[in-house]
Structure formats: structure tokens, C-alpha cells
């Protein structure tokens, strides 16, 4: 089905479900109200206990007939047109939106920062953007709905339907910041400054980004899919802003997490040994 038709079908189905919910809720409350009125005209001897039962039934109906809540946007989402792919990751208050052509090993753009949701509102505060520095530090607002495994959002300027990759559920899922390196068995702590290197992980996707929001500088990014099993962390690279020849490579590290500090060691994409400490960030 064409993307435009998929979006129209998605909006129709969501609207139908919401409208039927309110019709069903109205009928339920109307019937219970009529029952309560009938109770009021019953004999006085049975009035009190029956009335109490009626009140409890009505209160329960109002309690459990609130509108369906918006599903969480947390996790990774995918949009593809031809060879062009876009991946959105929302995890623990931080997001990234990356555009790339994996088949031709071409990185196109990425931007991201912190986010908040409220109802159908999606509020973004941009910390990095390879397309232009104009929006860095600015807040933007979009509309979105999540239904099942579909995200409908106008983040690209028009409403589009994204397919869910994962729900952001993994013991490594989160926002991580490099805070130290092991050298000769000793930890060299990194001073916290405006420049930072983050790794954003959902349930299956990873992306690292080296940025300085204060100066609006961008130093590089790379990402793709990952696995973390039995102490082995493996990255499968799908895009790399610095060196497209790395696309298609897989890197495996020894990994462990303790007290929200992630240690992984192995060799970098250049083949250099590394032993890094990453600390979970809060946004």
C-alpha cells in the first residue's frame, strides 16, 4: 500500500476507535443512570443498600471509561523510501533523527537533543544538527500519535507513518556519556565540559554523536544495530559520517554494566585498542 494511503487508513482507524469508545461510554453511563433512577423509586426498606450498590456501579463506570491513553513513543522507528532510510530514536528524554543510504554507504544528515511528550504534542530541544546550526538551542513542537507499531508524526513537515523497530526495552537502552578511559589498569576520569560524546541506545539501535551544543559544533556520528549478549556487545555499522568505508563492519567488545556505568573494551573502528567507561545520563 502507498505510504499516503497507509497514513489515511491509520488516521481513519484511530478516529473510528476513539469515536466508538465515546459512544460506548455514553451508552454505558446512560443505562446505569436509568438504573439508579429506578432504584430511587423503590420501597424505602430496600432503598439504602440498593442505592449504595448503584452508586458504586456508576463510580466504577466513570473510573474506567476515561479515554484511551497515548502509547509511549519510546523506542526506535523506521521510514524508508527507495534506498533512503530514516531512523528516529526516542529514549529516556533524548532523541535522534538520522537520514542515510545504507546500500550506497552514504550518510546524509542527523539532528537531535532532548524531548518531551504531552498528549499528542511532541516538543524537541535541538542540541545538534548537521543540516544547519540555526535551530541548535531552539525548541520545536510537532504533533504525533502512536497506535500499535505505527507512529504518525509531522516531524518532516508533513504527516508520515513510521514503523516501530523496538520499544526501547533492553538493559543497555538509555543515554550514555563517555566519562572515563582505562589506561594501564587505572581510570582516567574525563572532566565534564560543553563538548560531549553520547551513545543513544534503544532496544536494537545505537548511535554515538560527538557534539558541543554551546558552540554548535558537530564532530561526528555513527550508528546502526547492536546486540548485547553474555557480556559481548556488538555494533553493526549502517552509517558513519567520518568514513563511509566503515559501513557494513561489525565491532565486538567485552561489556559490563554496574551502578549505571557501562565499561566496554576491545578495538575501535580503526583497530586501535580501547577501554571506555560510559555513564547513564538523565534528561
C-alpha positions as CSV (number, residue, x, y, z in Angstrom):
1,X,0.0,0.0,0.0
2,X,1.2,3.5,-0.8
3,X,2.5,5.5,2.2
4,X,-0.1,8.2,1.8
5,X,-2.9,5.6,1.8
6,X,-1.4,3.8,4.8
7,X,-1.4,7.1,6.7
8,X,-5.1,7.8,5.8
9,X,-6.1,4.3,6.8
10,X,-4.2,4.7,10.1
11,X,-5.9,8.0,10.9
12,X,-9.4,6.6,9.9
13,X,-8.9,3.6,12.1
14,X,-7.7,5.6,15.1
15,X,-10.5,8.1,14.7
16,X,-13.1,5.3,14.4
17,X,-11.8,3.6,17.6
18,X,-11.9,6.9,19.6
19,X,-15.4,7.8,18.4
20,X,-16.8,4.3,19.2
21,X,-15.2,4.5,22.6
22,X,-17.1,7.7,23.5
23,X,-20.4,6.3,22.1
24,X,-20.0,3.1,24.1
25,X,-19.1,5.1,27.2
26,X,-22.1,7.4,26.8
27,X,-24.5,4.4,26.4
28,X,-23.0,2.7,29.4
29,X,-23.4,5.7,31.7
30,X,-26.9,6.4,30.4
31,X,-28.1,2.8,31.3
32,X,-26.5,3.0,34.7
33,X,-28.2,6.4,35.4
34,X,-31.6,4.9,34.4
35,X,-31.0,2.0,36.8
36,X,-30.1,4.5,39.6
37,X,-33.3,6.5,39.0
38,X,-35.3,3.3,39.2
39,X,-33.7,2.5,42.5
40,X,-34.8,5.8,43.9
41,X,-38.5,4.9,43.5
42,X,-38.2,1.5,45.1
43,X,-39.5,0.8,48.6
44,X,-37.9,2.7,51.4
45,X,-36.8,-0.5,53.2
46,X,-34.5,-1.5,50.4
47,X,-33.5,2.0,49.4
48,X,-30.2,2.3,51.3
49,X,-28.4,-0.9,50.3
50,X,-29.6,-0.9,46.7
51,X,-28.7,2.8,46.3
52,X,-25.2,2.2,47.7
53,X,-24.7,-0.6,45.1
54,X,-25.9,1.7,42.3
55,X,-23.6,4.5,43.3
56,X,-20.6,2.1,43.4
57,X,-21.5,0.9,39.9
58,X,-21.8,4.4,38.5
59,X,-18.5,5.5,40.1
60,X,-16.8,2.4,38.6
61,X,-18.1,3.2,35.2
62,X,-16.8,6.7,35.3
63,X,-13.5,5.5,36.7
64,X,-12.8,3.0,33.9
65,X,-14.3,4.9,31.0
66,X,-11.6,7.5,30.6
67,X,-10.3,8.0,27.0
68,X,-7.5,5.6,25.8
69,X,-4.1,6.9,26.8
70,X,-1.4,7.7,24.2
71,X,1.0,4.9,23.7
72,X,4.6,5.7,24.6
73,X,6.9,7.0,21.8
74,X,9.9,5.4,23.5
75,X,12.0,3.2,21.2
76,X,13.2,3.3,17.6
77,X,11.2,4.0,14.4
78,X,11.9,3.5,10.7
79,X,10.9,5.1,7.4
80,X,12.2,4.0,4.0
81,X,11.7,5.3,0.5
82,X,13.8,3.5,-2.1
83,X,17.3,3.3,-0.7
84,X,16.8,6.3,1.5
85,X,16.3,5.4,5.2
86,X,15.4,7.4,8.2
87,X,15.6,6.3,11.8
88,X,14.1,8.0,14.8
89,X,15.2,7.0,18.3
90,X,13.4,8.3,21.5
91,X,14.9,7.1,24.7
92,X,14.9,8.4,28.3
93,X,14.2,12.0,27.2
94,X,16.8,12.2,24.4
95,X,16.2,11.7,20.6
96,X,18.0,11.5,17.3
97,X,16.7,11.6,13.7
98,X,19.1,10.3,11.1
99,X,18.8,10.1,7.3
100,X,21.2,7.8,5.4
101,X,21.6,5.5,2.4
102,X,22.9,2.2,3.7
103,X,23.0,0.5,0.3
104,X,25.3,3.1,-1.1
105,X,27.1,3.8,2.2
106,X,26.1,7.4,2.3
107,X,25.4,9.5,5.4
108,X,23.1,12.4,4.8
109,X,22.1,14.1,8.0
110,X,21.3,13.8,11.7
111,X,20.0,16.0,14.4
112,X,18.8,15.5,18.0
113,X,18.5,16.7,21.5
114,X,16.1,16.4,24.4
115,X,12.3,15.8,24.0
116,X,9.1,15.8,26.0
117,X,5.6,14.5,25.1
118,X,2.2,15.5,26.4
119,X,-0.9,14.1,24.8
120,X,-0.3,14.4,21.0
121,X,2.3,17.1,21.5
122,X,6.0,16.3,20.8
123,X,8.4,19.0,22.0
124,X,12.0,18.9,20.9
125,X,15.0,21.0,22.0
126,X,17.8,20.7,19.5
127,X,21.4,20.1,20.7
128,X,23.0,19.2,17.3
129,X,22.1,19.4,13.7
130,X,24.3,18.7,10.7
131,X,21.9,20.4,8.2
132,X,22.2,23.8,9.8
133,X,23.2,25.3,13.1
134,X,20.3,27.8,13.1
135,X,18.0,25.5,15.1
136,X,20.5,24.5,17.8
137,X,19.3,25.6,21.1
138,X,15.8,26.2,19.8
139,X,12.6,24.4,20.7
140,X,10.3,22.9,18.1
141,X,6.8,21.3,18.5
142,X,5.1,18.7,16.4
143,X,2.0,16.5,16.6
144,X,2.1,12.7,16.9
145,X,0.1,9.7,17.6
146,X,1.2,6.2,18.4
147,X,-1.1,3.2,17.6
148,X,0.3,-0.3,17.9
149,X,3.5,-0.4,15.9
150,X,2.8,2.8,13.9
151,X,3.9,6.3,14.7
152,X,2.2,9.1,12.8
153,X,4.1,12.4,13.0
154,X,4.7,15.6,11.1
155,X,8.3,15.8,12.1
156,X,9.4,16.0,8.4
157,X,6.9,18.8,7.7
158,X,4.0,16.6,6.6
159,X,2.3,13.7,8.3
160,X,4.1,10.4,7.8
161,X,3.7,6.9,9.2
162,X,6.8,5.3,10.8
163,X,7.1,1.6,11.6
164,X,8.3,0.6,15.0
165,X,11.7,-1.1,15.3
166,X,11.7,-1.7,19.0
167,X,10.1,-0.4,22.3
168,X,13.4,0.7,23.9
169,X,13.5,-2.3,26.2
170,X,17.0,-3.6,26.9
171,X,19.4,-3.5,29.8
172,X,21.6,-1.1,27.7
173,X,18.8,1.1,26.5
174,X,19.4,4.7,27.5
175,X,21.5,7.8,27.0
176,X,25.2,7.2,27.8
177,X,28.0,9.7,28.1
178,X,31.7,8.8,27.9
179,X,33.2,9.8,31.3
180,X,36.5,7.9,31.5
181,X,39.1,5.6,30.0
182,X,41.1,2.8,31.4
183,X,44.9,3.3,30.9
184,X,47.3,0.8,32.4
185,X,44.6,-0.5,34.7
186,X,43.8,2.9,36.1
187,X,40.7,5.0,35.4
188,X,41.3,8.4,33.8
189,X,38.2,10.4,34.5
190,X,37.1,12.9,31.9
191,X,36.3,16.4,33.1
192,X,32.7,17.4,32.3
193,X,32.6,20.1,29.7
194,X,30.4,21.5,27.0
195,X,31.8,19.1,24.4
196,X,30.5,15.6,24.9
197,X,30.3,12.2,23.3
198,X,27.0,10.4,23.8
199,X,25.7,7.0,22.8
200,X,21.9,6.7,22.4
201,X,20.7,3.1,22.6
202,X,17.1,1.8,22.1
203,X,16.3,-1.8,22.3
204,X,18.1,-2.6,19.0
205,X,19.6,0.6,17.6
206,X,22.6,2.6,18.6
207,X,24.1,6.0,17.6
208,X,27.0,7.8,19.0
209,X,27.5,11.6,18.5
210,X,30.3,13.9,19.4
211,X,28.9,17.4,19.8
212,X,29.2,20.7,21.6
213,X,25.8,22.4,22.0
214,X,27.3,25.5,23.5
215,X,29.4,26.3,20.4
216,X,27.1,24.5,18.0
217,X,29.9,22.3,16.8
218,X,29.5,18.8,15.4
219,X,32.4,16.4,15.3
220,X,31.0,13.1,14.0
221,X,28.4,10.3,14.4
222,X,27.9,6.7,13.5
223,X,25.2,4.1,14.2
224,X,23.3,1.0,13.3
225,X,22.1,-2.0,15.1
226,X,23.5,-3.7,18.2
227,X,23.3,-6.8,20.4
228,X,24.4,-7.3,24.0
229,X,24.5,-11.0,25.0
230,X,26.6,-12.8,27.6
231,X,28.9,-9.9,28.2
232,X,29.6,-9.3,24.4
233,X,28.5,-6.0,22.9
234,X,28.4,-6.0,19.1
235,X,27.8,-3.0,16.8
236,X,26.7,-3.4,13.2
237,X,27.5,-0.1,11.4
238,X,24.9,1.3,9.0
239,X,26.1,4.9,8.7
240,X,29.3,6.8,9.6
241,X,29.8,10.5,9.0
242,X,33.6,10.4,9.1
243,X,34.4,7.4,6.9
244,X,31.8,5.6,4.8
245,X,34.1,2.6,4.2
246,X,33.2,1.5,7.8
247,X,29.6,0.9,6.8
248,X,28.9,-2.9,6.9
249,X,31.5,-3.6,9.5
250,X,30.8,-5.2,12.9
251,X,32.7,-4.4,16.1
252,X,32.5,-6.6,19.2
253,X,33.5,-5.5,22.7
254,X,33.6,-7.0,26.1
255,X,30.9,-5.2,28.1
256,X,29.5,-5.0,31.6
257,X,27.2,-2.6,33.5
258,X,27.4,-1.8,37.2
259,X,25.7,1.1,39.0
260,X,24.8,2.8,35.7
261,X,28.4,2.8,34.5
262,X,29.0,0.8,31.3
263,X,32.5,-0.5,30.7
264,X,33.4,-1.8,27.3
265,X,36.8,-2.8,25.9
266,X,38.1,-4.0,22.6
267,X,39.2,-2.3,19.4
268,X,37.9,0.8,17.7
269,X,36.8,1.0,14.0
270,X,40.4,1.9,13.2
271,X,41.7,-1.1,15.0
272,X,43.1,0.8,18.0
273,X,42.6,-0.8,21.5
274,X,40.1,1.0,23.7
275,X,38.7,0.6,27.2
276,X,36.0,3.1,27.9
277,X,33.6,4.0,30.7
278,X,30.2,5.4,29.9
279,X,27.8,6.8,32.5
280,X,24.0,6.9,32.1
281,X,22.6,10.4,31.6
282,X,19.3,11.8,32.9
283,X,17.2,14.1,30.7
